[in-house]
Amino acid sequence: MSYVLEQSRTDAERALLKERIVEHASKAFAQRGIRQVKMDELAATMSISKRTLYELFGDKESLLMEVLIHTHHEKLQMLEEVRQNSDNVMEIIVAFYQYSIRQLEKTSLKFFEDLERYPRVREMIESSKQHNAKNVSEFFQTGIEQGIFVKDLKPEILECLFGEQMERVFRSDLVKQFTISQIFENTMLVMLRGISTAKGLEIIDKYLKERVS
């Protein structure tokens, strides 16, 4: 089926087409890296004109930003669904942990390396980090109050440590020896176990036991 952007196309049809393009681009970027995927190729594989693609997104970086926003909203939706059915923050963390591993298993290192080449994307990511910092700190504070994390810890410091540690590891030589998902999994486990109480460790160990069985 050919999708042609026409003046008569409704807003709903345009929105649906944009969503389909974002989903298609998201998979292509993740698998092969951003720079390897050309706009001409995206248009051709979706049976739309390059003009239509540029009318909808402006340029490749704008499309990439839409991809990242879409991915972020999917993650937030998943976390909200888990939150509504969870008893403590560790259950939410485990769900995030599982979700992240699944996503990283489908994402090449090239994708993360290419992100650095897009200034508006870098600015958006940095802005998002700053916006989420307070929420993450409050999340850790809730975990402390629930007896999941050690009570003398400072949530603001934890928020910085977790973010900085992941970025530093991804830039290390480990990426030449192991997959991104393996690095993430081990880094998260070490950090979580280090700040957890006996109650928190019990939840982590239950998850690991269920995963092996």
QUIKA-V728016 format. One record per run of one state. SS is the DSSP state (2 for helix, 1 for strand, 0 for the rest). FROM is the first residue (numbers start at 1). LEN is the number of residues. If there is no record, write none. Layout:
SS/FROM/LEN + SS/FROM/LEN
This chain:
0/1/2 + 1/3/1 + 0/4/7 + 2/11/22 + 0/33/6 + 2/39/7 + 0/46/2 + 1/48/1 + 0/49/1 + 2/50/8 + 0/58/2 + 2/60/25 + 0/85/4 + 2/89/17 + 0/106/3 + 2/109/7 + 0/116/3 + 2/119/27 + 0/146/3 + 1/149/1 + 0/150/5 + 2/155/16 + 0/171/2 + 2/173/4 + 0/177/3 + 2/180/16 + 1/196/1 + 0/197/1 + 2/198/15 + 0/213/1
